[in-house]
Amino acid sequence: MSDKALERIRLKERIVEKRDKMLKHNFSANRATIEEVFDNATFMVIYGLLKKGILDELNGVVNAGKESRVYWGKDSEGKDLAVKIYLTSSAEFKKGMVKYIQGDYRFKSVKRNTRSLVFTWAQKEFRNLEQTYRAKVRAPKPIVIKKNVLVMEFIGKDGVKAPLLKHVSPEDPDALYVIILDSIRRLYQVADLVHGDLSEYNIMIWDDEPVIFDMSQSVPSNHPLAEFMLRRDLQNVNKFFKRLGINVCSVDEAYKKVVEKNA
């Protein structure tokens, strides 16, 4: 047997070992849930990432939602990674996500079967993170996308994710409010994106800076839903900081600051 064939076998054995370990230790999820995430196709994507050296370890769940699971991983140099796996069996993609894909000029002629929608959704988040990162808005740096698996920068340390804004008591909430509004403005004017689901639950605080995440639903500024989504984002941010006693500007004022070049 050739050296390459032996190496493939060893890599596959490592993946099987990791999967069995996750099933054994449960990681706060039942066996059926773990097996739902790591179907055969996803299993082979993870195998490919290990084979290419992009991923060296895959550990426990750090965040679980209806549409995806985020795992703590490491690369070959021991650097923390976030590995987001979108569930290919989730019916949620057919129910609510099509409206965010339709009208997005970057994604045309998308098939309506669930697996195709999930792959598009994953690609959409990768593209959104790329545009956000290039615009110098703090967000997880995207590393690679393969089918329903997105590998990106881990925001946190040693498998513990950074705290959500919801769970932080800002030392200077006035300044933080201004920073977040400026991030929304840069996201709109430089990245040409509207987050669409921004709130204290989709902003982490790390190194005293806000980090925007969960951007799969984000749309370009010319999307039919962009204005509605932007106003909703601003309303959510205002509502949170108002509870902290901050004298926030009105949604109309904030909207003007975000969309107008010289506002």
C-alpha positions in Angstrom: 0.0 0.0 0.0 1.3 3.4 -0.9 2.3 6.1 1.6 -0.6 8.3 0.3 -3.1 5.6 0.8 -1.9 4.9 4.3 -2.1 8.6 5.1 -5.7 8.8 3.9 -6.6 5.8 6.1 -4.9 7.5 9.1 -6.8 10.7 8.5 -10.1 9.0 8.2 -9.4 7.1 11.4 -8.7 10.4 13.2 -12.1 11.7 12.0 -13.9 8.6 13.1 -12.2 8.8 16.5 -13.2 12.5 16.9 -16.8 11.7 15.9 -17.0 8.7 18.3 -15.5 10.9 21.1 -18.2 13.5 20.5 -20.9 10.9 20.7 -19.3 9.4 23.8 -18.9 12.6 25.8 -22.2 14.0 24.5 -21.1 17.7 24.5 -24.5 18.9 25.9 -26.4 17.4 23.0 -28.0 14.0 22.6 -26.7 11.3 20.2 -29.4 11.9 17.6 -28.5 15.6 17.4 -24.8 14.9 16.9 -25.5 12.3 14.2 -27.9 14.8 12.5 -25.0 17.3 12.3 -22.4 14.9 11.1 -24.2 13.1 8.3 -22.1 11.3 5.7 -21.7 14.3 3.4 -20.6 16.6 6.3 -18.3 13.9 7.6 -16.5 13.9 4.3 -16.2 17.7 4.2 -14.6 17.6 7.7 -12.3 14.8 6.4 -11.2 17.0 3.5 -10.4 20.0 5.8 -8.3 17.7 8.0 -6.6 16.3 4.9 -5.7 19.7 3.6 -4.4 20.8 7.0 -6.9 23.6 7.4 -8.4 21.8 10.5 -6.4 19.7 13.0 -8.9 19.3 15.9 -12.7 19.5 16.2 -13.9 19.7 19.8 -17.2 20.6 21.6 -20.1 22.8 20.7 -19.8 26.4 21.6 -23.2 27.5 20.1 -26.3 25.6 18.9 -29.2 27.0 17.0 -32.0 25.7 14.9 -30.1 26.0 11.6 -26.5 25.4 12.7 -24.0 24.3 15.3 -20.7 26.1 16.0 -17.8 23.9 17.2 -14.5 24.8 18.7 -11.6 23.7 16.4 -7.9 24.2 16.1 -5.6 24.5 13.2 -2.2 22.7 12.8 -0.5 25.5 14.7 -2.9 25.2 17.7 -4.8 28.4 16.8 -8.5 28.4 17.8 -11.1 28.2 15.0 -14.8 28.4 14.9 -16.3 25.7 12.7 -19.9 26.4 11.8 -21.9 23.5 10.4 -25.3 24.3 8.8 -27.8 21.5 9.2 -28.7 20.0 5.8 -31.8 18.4 7.2 -33.3 21.7 8.6 -36.6 22.7 7.2 -36.1 26.2 8.5 -34.1 27.1 5.3 -37.2 26.5 3.1 -39.6 28.3 5.5 -37.9 31.6 6.2 -34.5 32.0 4.4 -35.5 32.1 0.8 -36.6 35.8 1.1 -33.1 36.8 2.1 -31.6 35.0 -0.9 -34.1 36.2 -3.4 -33.3 39.8 -4.4 -29.6 39.3 -3.6 -27.7 40.0 -6.9 -24.9 37.8 -5.7 -27.0 34.7 -5.7 -29.1 34.0 -8.7 -30.8 30.8 -10.0 -30.6 29.0 -6.7 -32.3 25.7 -6.6 -35.1 25.3 -4.1 -34.2 21.9 -2.6 -33.1 22.1 1.0 -29.5 21.0 0.5 -28.9 23.6 -2.3 -30.5 26.3 -0.1 -28.3 25.4 2.9 -25.1 25.4 0.7 -26.1 28.9 -0.6 -26.8 30.1 2.9 -23.4 29.0 4.0 -21.8 30.7 1.0 -23.8 33.8 1.7 -22.5 34.1 5.3 -18.9 33.6 4.0 -19.3 36.3 1.4 -20.9 38.7 4.0 -18.0 38.1 6.4 -15.5 38.7 3.7 -17.1 42.0 2.8 -17.4 43.0 6.4 -13.8 42.1 7.2 -12.5 44.1 4.2 -14.6 47.1 5.4 -12.7 47.0 8.7 -15.8 46.3 10.7 -14.9 43.9 13.5 -16.3 40.5 12.8 -14.9 36.9 12.7 -12.4 36.6 9.9 -13.7 34.0 7.4 -11.1 31.3 6.5 -12.8 28.8 4.2 -16.2 27.6 3.1 -16.9 24.1 1.8 -20.5 23.1 1.2 -22.3 23.4 4.6 -19.1 23.9 6.7 -17.7 27.4 7.4 -14.4 27.8 9.1 -13.7 31.2 10.7 -11.8 33.0 13.4 -12.7 32.0 16.9 -13.7 35.0 19.0 -12.8 34.0 22.5 -10.1 31.8 24.1 -9.6 28.1 24.8 -13.0 27.1 23.5 -14.9 29.7 25.5 -16.6 32.2 23.3 -16.5 35.9 24.0 -19.4 37.2 26.0 -22.5 38.7 24.3 -23.2 42.4 24.6 -26.4 41.2 26.4 -24.3 39.8 29.3 -21.8 42.7 29.6 -21.9 45.9 31.7 -20.1 48.4 29.5 -17.7 50.8 31.3 -18.6 53.5 28.9 -22.0 52.7 27.2 -22.2 56.1 25.5 -18.9 55.4 23.6 -19.9 51.9 22.8 -23.2 53.1 21.4 -21.3 55.5 19.1 -18.9 52.7 18.0 -21.7 50.3 17.1 -23.6 53.0 15.1 -20.4 53.7 13.3 -20.0 49.9 12.6 -23.5 49.8 11.1 -22.6 52.8 9.0 -19.4 51.3 7.7 -21.2 48.0 7.1 -23.7 49.9 4.9 -21.4 52.4 3.2 -18.2 50.4 2.8 -19.3 46.7 2.8 -22.6 47.5 1.1 -24.4 45.3 3.6 -27.3 45.5 6.1 -26.9 43.0 9.0 -30.6 42.4 9.3 -30.7 40.7 12.7 -28.5 42.9 14.8 -29.1 43.1 18.5 -27.3 42.5 21.8 -27.5 38.8 21.0 -25.5 39.1 17.8 -22.7 41.4 19.1 -19.9 40.0 21.2 -17.5 42.1 23.3 -13.8 41.1 22.9 -10.7 43.1 23.8 -13.2 45.9 24.8 -14.5 46.1 21.2 -17.8 45.0 19.8 -17.6 42.1 17.3 -20.6 41.6 15.0 -21.4 38.0 14.0 -24.1 35.7 12.7 -24.4 37.3 9.2 -26.0 34.7 7.1 -29.2 36.7 6.6 -27.3 40.0 5.8 -28.3 41.6 2.5 -26.8 44.2 0.1 -28.0 47.7 0.5 -30.2 47.5 -2.7 -32.1 44.4 -1.5 -35.9 44.9 -1.3 -35.8 44.2 2.4 -32.7 46.3 3.2 -34.4 49.5 4.5 -36.8 47.5 6.7 -34.0 45.4 8.1 -31.7 48.4 8.7 -34.4 50.2 10.6 -35.1 47.1 12.7 -31.4 46.8 13.5 -31.2 50.4 14.6 -34.4 50.0 16.7 -32.9 46.9 18.4 -29.7 48.7 19.2 -31.5 51.8 20.5 -33.7 49.7 22.7 -30.8 48.0 24.4 -28.8 51.2 25.1 -31.9 53.1 26.2 -32.3 50.4 28.9 -28.8 51.4 30.0 -29.9 55.0 30.4 -28.2 56.3 27.3 -29.8 59.3 25.5 -30.1 57.6 22.1 -30.9 59.4 18.8 -34.2 58.5 17.1 -34.3 55.7 14.6 -34.8 58.2 11.8 -31.7 60.2 12.9 -29.7 57.1 13.2 -30.9 55.9 9.8 -29.8 59.2 8.2 -26.3 58.9 9.8 -25.9 55.4 8.4 -27.1 55.9 4.8 -26.1 59.5 4.0 -22.4 60.0 3.0 -22.0 63.4 4.7 -24.4 63.0 7.6 
